[in-house]
Amino acid sequence: MKKSVCFSVLALGLLSANAWAAKDCEVLKTELGAKIESHGAKNFTLDVVDRDADSGKKRVVGTCEAGKKKIVYTRN
């Protein structure tokens, strides 16, 4: 019984992690922008770039499309 409960909890955790990772980039970008603005930031840019793109001085604030792309933050 304990094994089946542990397995169920583990499977649920993995499924929810995959659901977050596969989120649409524009939806996630909008959500992150709202969250950043709620903390008082006003002059910033969020860009969606390929996973392998050089971020340079930009800060990676999220990933989307199952890790194929990343969202980077730049303070203006």
GISUL-V730096 format. One line per field, one symbol per residue. psi: psi as a letter, one per 20 degrees, with the letter a starting at -180 (. if undefined). Layout:
psi = ???
//
This chain:
psi = ghghggggggggghghghgghjqpghghggggghgghijipgnrppqprqhiqphcjqppirqrlkjhrqpqppp.
//
